[in-house]
Amino acid sequence: MFKTLFIILLFFVGSFAQILYSDFNSTTPCVKIKVIIPAYFSLTNYIKQKIISNAENVILIASAGIRPRMDLNLREFIKELRSKGGTVLGYIHTSWGSRNKSYVKEDVDLWIQYYPEIDGFFIDEVSNELNKLSYYEELYKYIKSKGNYTIMLNPGTLLPTEYNNVGDSIMIFENTYEVYNSMGTIPNPSKYKNPAAIVYNVKPEKAYDVIMSLINQGFKYIYVYDAAKNVYDHLSNYFDLMIKLLSSKNNTKTNNAYSTQINNNLMVNQEIESINTTTDISKSDYSSMSPLLNITNTSKASEKNSCMVEEYGLLMIIFVLISIITLYVLRNILKQNSGKI
């Protein structure tokens, strides 16, 4: 009897392990990298459809003026984008922690009143000083009291990690390509919750390298912008390129193929430089870069996804422990009933 139960439990453990293995080797990532779109510009029908067609890959930062106001066209666009799987955050500025908190809270309420479909808030001009943390703690609690809204903080630079407790994502870089390039890499983005970055004033021949650099550093939300200033008065000319590269990343589980392409600098530079810098590349389909974009996962079995381990590892441990306890209890019951096994 005991041996039969033991074999049955082994069967279930084996089946569970097989499910885990298939999940590890599937093409579905546990964390999806997305393109941030600071939509501080007029949304034409063409731009709207372009964004909606890539809804699952974007986070739209919606702006309705200096303070939130009702815009029926914007609301309809937000509703449609959300219905297609997009994420929308309402813009609120805090003047580096000096803006009157009552005004900030009013903006939260107005966004919820006028645009109840939003997912959360993009809190701009966030201080990077520890003595301002209490300001954002109060704002965080206020927003969360209204519902399970996402909060993205934008100091635009590194800040004390204590700010991880008052936001769901932190934009730790918002600056020019020149500043980004001079840093080489941004120090330890993984220290911050769902790190985000915007790099602007990026030339066409540098766009691919910057996007891949941000991805490989572990940023979850990115935006690479072509204009010289962070006014964000149009959709980035590199939007299609970002979508293609992020889609490739989101559909694989290793960086090996990307690393191979990145390290092959000659190939990358030749492909990028073939784009005429006088051309509006927002209309390009990047067909000349197809060898770089059609990236396949050549070492899927050798490298497991760390998020899958976190998601299922604990379940496996619990399952095994329950199995052992169950066997022990059954063994004692059988001993009491039969006097031996």
N, C-alpha and C positions, 0 to 999 in steps of 0.2 A: 504493500500500500504506500509506504513512505517513498520507496523507489519510484513508483509511478508518478506521485505528486512532484517529486524532484525533477523527473524528466519533463513533465508538463511545464514547470516553472522555467527550466532551462530553455525550452522551446520559445516561451514568451520573451525571455531575455534576449535570445538570439534574434527573434523577429524585430524587437525594439532596436537592437544594434544595427540591423540591416536598414531599418528606416532612417536611422541617424546617418548611416554611411551614404545613402542615396541623397539625403538632404545636403550633406557636405559637398556632394559632387553635382548638385543641381546648379543651374545658372541664375538662380534668384538670390540677389544679395540681401543681407539683413539691414544694411544702411544704404540709403539712396542719396547720392550726391546730387545737389540741385543747383540750378542757376538762379541767382538773386536778380530781380529786375527792379531797380529804383524807377518807378513809373512817374516821374515828375514832369511829364510832357503830355501833349495832346495825343490821345489814343485813337488813331484812325482805324477804320474798319480793317484795313490790310494788316496793321500791327496787331489788332485784337485777334484776328484769325490766326496769325502767326504764333501768338502766345498760346491761344486756346488749343491749337493743334499739338502743342508740346506741354500741355497742362501738367501732366504728372511729373515733369522734370523742372518745374519752375516754382519760385516763391516770389509773388508780386508784392512789392511795397507800394501800397496805394496811397496817393496823396489827393486831398480834396481842398487844397489851399493851405494857408498858414494855420488855420484851425479847421476841424472837420465841418463840412456843410453837406447838405443833401444835393447829390448830383444823380439824377435818375439814370442817365446813361452809364455812369460809373457803377451804380448799383446793379444794373442789368448785366454788365460785363463781369462783375464780381460773382454774381449768381451763376452765370454760365461757366466761368472758369472753375469755380468750386465744384459744379456738377460734373466736370470732366476730370476731377482729381487734382486740381491745382490748389495751391496754398496762398492765402492772402493775409497780409499784415497791414494794419493801419499805421500811418506815420504820425509820430508824436515827438516833439523836440523838448529837451529839458535844460538847454543852455548850460551844460556842464555842471548840473546840480544846483544852479542858482535860480531857475525859474520857479515861480510860486507854485507850490504843490497843489493848491486848490485848482489852478488852471489846468495842470496836467491831468488831474483826476476828472475834471470836466470834459477834457478831450477824450478820455477813455469812455466816459458815458455817452458822449456824442457819437463816437464811432459805433458803439453798440446800438444806439438808438437808430441811426441812419442806415447802418450797414450791418444788420444782425448776422449776416452770413460769414463775416470775417473769422479767420482762425486765431488771430492774435494781434500783437502790436510790435512795431519796429520803433524802439526807443532810441532816438538820435541824440547826439551831443552829450554822451554819457561821460561823466568825470572818471578819470583813472586814479583819483586820489582816495586813499583809504578813509579819510575823514568825511567823505561824502557817501560812504556806503549806507549809512542809516537812511538817507534820502531815498535810495533805490530799494532798500528793504521795505520801506513803507509803501512805495509804489507797487512793488512786487505783490505784497499782501493784498493791496487794494484790488489789483487786476485779478488775482486768483480768487478773490471773494466773489467776483462777478461771474466766474465760470472757469472752465479748464482751458484758458487761453494761452497760446504760445507767446513767449516774450523773447525777442531778440534785442540785445543791447549793442549799441554802437559807440564805443569810445574811439574806434579807429586806430587804436594802438594797444600795446600790452598794458595790462593792469593787474592789481593784486588778485590772486586766485580766489579770494573771498567773494568776489563778484559772481563766481559760479553759483552761489546760493541764491542769487536774486535775478537769475535769467535762465532761459532754456537754451540759448545760443548766444555767443559773444563774437562780434566782429572785431578781431584784434588787428586788422590792417585795413586802412583805407587811405591810399596815397598813390603817388605817381610811380610809373615804371622805373624812373631813375632811382628813387628811394628804395624800391623793392629790389632792384638789381644790385644796389650797393650793399644791401644786407646779406646777399647770398641766399640765405634761408631765414625764415622767421623762427626765432627760438621757441622750441617746444609747444607748437600749437595744440598738441594732445593734452596739455595741462588744462585747457579750457573746454567748457561744455559746448559740443557741436560748433567748433570754430568756423568762422566765416571771414572772407576777405574780398576786398574790391581793389583792383589795380587799374588805374586810369592812365591816359596818355601813352597807350601801348601802340606801337607801330605794327603794321600788318605782318612784317617779317619776324616780329617777336611774339605774336599772339599765340601761336602753337606752343612755344616753349613756356610761356607764362602759365597758360592753362594747365599744361601737363605738370609743371612745377608745383602749382597749387594742389592739384589732385594727389601727387605723390607725397606731398608733405602732410596729407591727411585732412585737408580742409573739407568740410561737409557742404558748405554753401559758398559759391564763388561768382564773381562778375569781373570780366575783363573788358575794359571800355576804351574806345578809340580816341575820345576827345581829350584835350589838354587839361580841362578843368572838371571838377566833380560836380558839374551842374546837372548832368544826366537829363539833357533836353531831347534825347532821342534814344531809341533802342540801339544797343551796341551793334556795330557792324560785324562783330564776331559772335553774334548770338547763335547762328547756325553751327558754327565751328564748336562752340561750347557744348551745344546739345549733342552733336555727333560724338565728341570725345567723352562726354559724361555718360552717354548711352552705352558706349563701348565698355567703359569702366564699370557701370552698374550691371552689365550682363556677364562679367567675369569675376573670378575670385582671387586672382593673383596679379601682382604687379610685374611679373617676369616679362611678359610680352611687351609691356609698356617700357620697361627698363631697356629692353633690347633696342626698341625703336629710338628711345631718347639718347642712348649711348651712340647710336649710329648717326652722329651729328652731321656728317656729310650729306647723308640721304635726307635728313630733315631740312637742312638749310637749302638744299637744292630744290626741294618741293615747295618750301615756303617762299623762297625768292622768286619762284616762277610766277607768283601772283603779282600782277601789275599793281603797284601801290597807288596808281592814279585811278584805279577802277573802284567802283562802289562794291566792295566784296560782300555786302549784305545780300546782294543778288546772286552771289556765287553759290554753286552746289558743292564746291570743294571736290569736284570729281578728280582733279589732278592729285589729290591727297588720298585717294581711295586705298592705296596700299597701306597707308598709315592708319586709316580709319577702320579697315576690315581686320581688326585684331582678333586673333583666336587664342583661346586658353590652351597652351601646350603642356602645362604641368599641373592640371587641375587636381590630380590624385595625390600630388606630392605636397600640396600646401592647403591646409584647412582654413576655413574662414573663422576668424577669432570670435566674431559675434555669434556664429552658430554654436561654437563651443560654449559660450556663456549661456545661450538660450537653452541648449539641450543637456549640457554637462551635469547641471544640478539635478535635472529630471532623471538622468541615468543613475546618478548616485542614490537618489531617493528610491528609485525602483528596485535597485539591487539590495538596499538596506531592508526595504519592505519584504522582499523575497526571502532574505536570510531570516528575518524575524518570524515570518510566516512558517518557514520550514522548522524553525526551532520550536514554535508553539505546537505545530502538528506532531512533531516528534515526541514531545512531552505528553500530548493527548493520547497518542498511540501507545506510548509506554504504560500510561495509567490503565488503558483499556485491555492491553494484551500482556503487559508485564515484560515485553521485549520487542525488539524491532526485527 
